Amino acid sequence: MRKGHNTFRAWKILTQGMLIALYFLASAQVMREIWKERYLPVTLLYMVMLEVSYLMLEAGNIEQRRILDLVYGQFFGALCANLFFALLMYTVSTLSFEAILPYFFTLTLLEVMSGILWAVLFFWIYLKGQSFKKALFIYGNRERMPETVLENNRINGYFQITKSMHFREGIPKAMKLMEECEAVFLGDIPCQERNELMKTAVRMDRECYSIPKVTDIYIKNTTIRRLYDKVLFRCSQSRLTREQEVIKRAEDVIVSFLLLVPALPVMLLIALGIKLEDRGPVFYRQKRVTKGGREFDMLKFRSMHVDAEKDGPRLAGKYDSRITKVGRVIRNLHFDELPQLFNIFRGEMSLVGPRPERREFIEEYAKIIPEFTERLKVRGGLTGYAQIYGKYNTGPEDKIKYDLIYIYQYSLRLDIRLLFLTVRILFQKENAEGVEEKEQDDTGDQKGDGHGKH
């Protein structure tokens, strides 16, 4: 399927490239007046910048199976590239920004329209080719088989579950059912049985999908060592080097300062709205735990009534009556998190990292998931892997896997990519929703993200 993915990307570059070229030809007189003899290289540079924006926002990643992600990526990719070049043109030319803006506004509009059409068309084609792949689902004791099958077949474009069995029914039955399927989906089953079933699927040339264990994340980030004629996997301690910490801190200071400048007017309007609604305090300070188990006061705009936690802390529900009118708006836009830019600037948080949790939630989840405390190896973040690829009510077992992937695969490049992708989730409602009421009273592995959004 990688070949098909590359074909779609080639078609996207060709179709959008033709559209950009046509528009540049139509506006050549103005463009050549500004760039003169540099018209061609600057045009090529623009197209490279546009493609880089699309790559950073995963605007061409049709394999992610979420059409809204593709649409947002197309929109923000075109917007970022054109805003950058409009500012560049304004800086190096004698034209006013008002004269330049219409050209780039039209260019952005054309690119967004063509990009969304491309995303919808190729997403449909790609998904249509994948959805007919029949899969065998091998499940464990903790999974609710009928509900999992129904939910999978509703949202999953990788495959459709047509056969299912419990892992204890054995390899012979699994092999027989695999003959009737093209893929195997291994659920939450013990490591030994899972490894045997995985080897069987690979030997039978079946695509194999597996829910990872935490140890799989450790192994994925190993380096190969040789001891005489033996092969060893070396697992690192997953701590940032001194150089990485310095670079990450410099990134936090510079970017948080640059974001605070345009954010301050918005923050003043939000503060005014909160004050006018119920005359209560503007900010909500909440004790959170960050790197090394250190506590700090995390700032948020208050989005609930003043006495919302008089009966003790609990996760916010999807239709929580404690949320104010202003609070509901700023939560949906994630603007209630804006004051955390001050936490970042002061060094209490980082731009990217696992979301800092309350101590009581950490202690509760650590009883069920001992690896949960590994999140404290780095500073808590404003955004992170789990926030971008998960949802508000994604369970802690899945969120810890996302967080560990970030910690064990950390790089400056990854930070930059996640910051770009954060723009995309600001307008996706599912990332801001609360936990369903029934989930709040369920077992630990069914709760929401535990950061008590207030």
N, C-alpha and C positions, 0 to 999 in steps of 0.2 A: 504493500500500500504506500510505501515511501515514494515509489516511482510515480504513482498517481498524484500524490501530494505535490511533488516537484513539477509535474505537468500542469496542475492547477495554478501553481505560483507563476510558472512561465507565461501562461495565458493571462494572468492578472497583470503582470508587468507589461506584457505586450499591449493589452487593451487600454490600460490606464496610461501607458507611455504614449500611445497614439493620440489619446485625448489631450494630454499635456502638450504634445508637440503641435497639435492643431491650434490650441489656444495661444501658444507662444507665437505661432506664425501669424495669427490674427492680430496679436498685439505687438508685432515685431517692431513697428515704427517707434513706439514708446520705449520698448525694452532696449532696442539698439541705441536709442538716444541716451539711455542711462548707462548701459554696459559698454557701448561702442564695440571695439574689436574683441572684447571679452565676452561677447554675447553667447557664443557656443559653449565655452568651458563653464560659464556660470549656469547655463541651462542644464548641462550635464551634472554639475554640482547640486543643483536644485533637485534633480530626479534622484540622485543618490541619497540626499537628505530626506526626501519623501519616503524612500524605501527603508531607510534606517528607522524612521519614525514608525512605519508599519511593523517592522520587525520587533522593535522595543515594546509595542503595544499588542503583539501577537495578532495583528489584524488579518494575517493570512493563514493562521493555524486552524484549518478546518477540522483537524482531528480532535479538537477540544470539545466538540459536540454541544456548544452553546451558541446559538445564532446571535443572541444579544451581545455576547462578547465580541464577535466578529464585527457587528454593526458599530458598537462603541469604538472598537479599534480603528475601523475605517474613518469614522468621524474625527476622533481626536488625533489620529495620525496625520490626516490632511490639515487639520487646524494648527497643530504644532509646527509643521513644516512651513506652512504659509505665513504664519505669524512671525516666525524667525526670519524668513526672507523679506517680508514686508519691512520689518525693523531694520534689517541689513541694508535694504535699498534706500530707506529713509536716511540712514546714517551716511552713506557714501554718495548720495546724489543731491541735486539741488531741488528736487521736487518735494512738495509738501506731503505730509502723511495722508491728507484728505484726497490728494490726487492719485496716490499709490493704492490706497485701500480698495477702491472698486475693482481693480484688476485682480487682486488676490482674493477678494471676497467671491468674485465670479469663479476663479480658479478653484477655490475651496469647495464651492457649491457643486461644480462639475465633478470634482474628484470624489466627493462624498456620495453623490448620486450614482456614479459609475461603480464606486467601491461597494455600496450597499447592494446594488443589483448583482455584482459579481459574487458577493458573499452569499446572498440568498440562492442564486442559481447553482453555484458549485457546492454549497453546503447540501442542497437538496440532492444533487447528483451523487455526491460522495456518500451521503447517508443512505440513499436508495441502494447503492451497491453493497453497503455494509450490513444493512438491517436484515438481509435474507440469510445471514450467516447463522446457522443453527448451532446452539451451544448446550453442553451438558453442565448442569450446576451441581457441584458436590459440596454439600453443606455440613455444618457442625452442630454441636449441641446447643449453642447460644443463639442460633439463627432461627427466625420464624419463616420457614420455607415458603408457604403460599404467598405471604405478604412481600417477601423479597423478590419472588418471581414476578409478581404483578408490578411492583415498583420498578424493577429492572427493565421489563419489557415496555414500560411506559416512557422511560426517560433515556434508556441506553441505546446508543447508535452503534456500539461496537459489535453487538451480537444480540440475538433473541434466544432466551432460554426455552428449549423445547423438551428437554429431558432433565430429570433431577434424581438424586439419590443421596442417602446419608453415607458419610465416609466409611462407616463401620460395615457397610454391605460388601466391601472388599474390592480388590483389584480386578478379579475376573469379571465381575459385573460391570465395573467401570470400563474395562476394555471393550466389552460387548456394546455398551451404550456409546462409547467414543466412535465406533465404526459408523454410527448413524449421524454423527455430528462433525462439524468443522472446527469447533473451538471448545475449550474446557474452561470453566470458571470455578476456581477453587475458593471456597468461602473461608470462614474462621474455623480452621481445623488444626489439630495438633501438628507440630513440625515434622515428626517422623512420617506420619501418614501422608502429609502434604508433599513431602519430598519424593516419596515413592510414586504418588499419583502424578506429580509434575514430570518425573523421569519417564513414566509411562506415556504421558501425553506427547512429550518431545519425541520419543522413539516412534510413536505412531504418526508423527508429522502433523500434529494438531496445534493450532494456536492456543496458548495457555495464559490465562489471566488469573492473578492471585492477589488476595488481600494481604498486604505485607505485615510481617511481625516487626517489632522494634529492632530485633537483631538483624533483620534484612537491611535496615537502614544503616546499621553499623558496618555490615559486610560490603554494602554498595560503595562505601567510602574507604575501602582498604587499599593498601599498596602491597604489591607482590614481593615477597622475599624468598630466597632459596637457601635451604640448609642442606648442603651436600646435594643429594639427588631428590630431596623433598621440596615441595612447594608450600610456602607459608603465606597466610594473609595477616598483615599487620594492621590492627585497628588503632587509630590515633585517639588521643584524649579529647579531641574536638574543641580545643580552646584556641581563641584567636591569638596569633603571635603579637608581640609588642608592636611591630610595624603595622599590622592590620588594625590594632586598637587605635593607634595614632591617626591613621588615615580615616578610620571610621568616625573618630571624634571630630576631625577637621571637616568631614562631610556634614556631620550633624550641625556644627556651629555655622558654617557658611550657608547651607540650604535653609536652616530654620530662620536665620536672619533675613534671607532673601524672601522667604514666604511670609514673615511677619509684616513686612512693609505693605504689601497689598492686602493682607488679611486684617489689619487693624481697623479700617473703616467698616468692614463687614462685622467684625467683633463688636464694635461700638453700637451698630444697629441692633444686633442680637441682644446685647446687654440692655438696651433701651426697651426692646420688646418684652424681655423677661420682667423688667422692673415695672412696666406699665400693667402687665397682666395681673400680678398678685402682690406687688410691692415687696416681695421676698428678696433674699440675697441672689446676686447674679451668678456667682460661682458656687460649685459644689466641690469640696475637697474630700478626697477619699484615700484612705491608707492603702497603698499597694506595695507589693514586694518586687524588687528588681534584682540585678546581678549580686550574687553572693548572699542573698536573703535580706538585703538592706531594705528597710521601709522608707517610703517617702509619701508626701501628699500629692496625689495626682489631681490636676485641675480639669474641671469640665464646666461647661455652661450648665446651670441647673435646668433639667428638663422634666422634673417631677415636682409635685407639691412639697412644701416645706416639711411636712410630717410624714413623708412617704415611707420611712423606715422606722416608724415608732414601734412596730412589732418585731423589729429585727431585720437584717438584710436578707433579701431573696432575689432571685433572678427576675428580670423584667419580662412580663408576658406580652404576647403579640398584641392583645387589645387591652393593655393594662390601663385601668382607670386612674392610676396615680400620675400618668403623664399629662402635662399641661398642653394647651393648644400650641403655644410657641415651641414647646419641647418636642411635640410630634413632628413638626416641620424640620427643626434642626437635626433631630435624630435621623430622619429619612435621608437628609443630605450629609450626614456625618459632621455637621458643623459644630455639634456640641463638643467635639474633640479638639477644636481649634486652640483653646488655651493650653493644650499640652505642648504647643510650640515653645512656651516658656519653660516647661519641664525639660525639653530637649536642649534648649539653649543653656540651661543651668547644669546640664550633665546628669540629670536624674533619669532621663530616658534617652532612647535613640530614635532616629527616624524609622528605621527598619529593625524588627526583632519580634520575639514572641510578645503577645499582649501581656502587660503586667497584671497579676491577679491579686485578689485579697488573700491574706494569709489563711483565713478559714477555708477558702476554696482549695488552696494548694494542699493543705493538710488533709482535706476530705478526699480529693482526687488521688493523692499520693498513696492512700490506703488501698485503692483499687488499681492504680497504675503507678508503680514505684518510679518509673522513668520520668514522671511528671516534674520532679524537682530538677531534672537536667536543664530545663528551660532557664534556670537561674545562672547558667554559665555565661550568659550575655545580658546586656541591659534590655529591659522591656522596651518595646517599640510602639510608635504611633500606628504603623501599619506592619504587615508581615505576611509570610507565606500563607498562613492559615486564613487570614482575613481576605486575601485575594482569591484563593482557590476554594475556600470553604464558604459557609454561610454563618449567620449569627447563631443559629441553633444547631450547627454541626457539633457532634458529640466530642467530649474531651479525648477519647481514644484516637479519633481521627485527627483532631487538632494537634495532639502531641506528636504525631507522626509528621505532620507538616512542619512543626517547629523544629523537630530534630533534623529533618532534611535541610532546613535553612542553616542550622548551627553547624552541621557536619559538611555542608557544601559552601560555606560562606566565601564570598569574594566581593570586591567592590563592584564588579560588573553585575553580580546578582542583585546587590543593593539598588543600583541604578535602574535595572529592569523592573524590580518590584515597585520602585517609586513611580515609574511611568505607568505601570499597570494599576496603581492606586487611583489614578485619575479616572480610570474606566469604571471602577466599582462605586464611585461616589453617587452615581445616578441609578444604581441597581438596588431596588427596594429589598430584595431578598437578603442582602448583606446587612440591612439595618433592622430587620424585624426582630421582635422578641421571641422568647420561647413559648411554645404552646403551653397552656395551663396544665394539661395532663403530663407534660414532660417535666414540669417543675417538681412533681411529687413522685416521679419514677426513680428507678435506680440510678446510681452514679453514671453509668455508661450511656444513659439516655438523656442526660441533662444538656443544657445549652453550654455556651462557651465559658460560663462561670465568671466572667468579669463584671457581672452585676451592673450592666449599663444603666446609668442613672441620669 
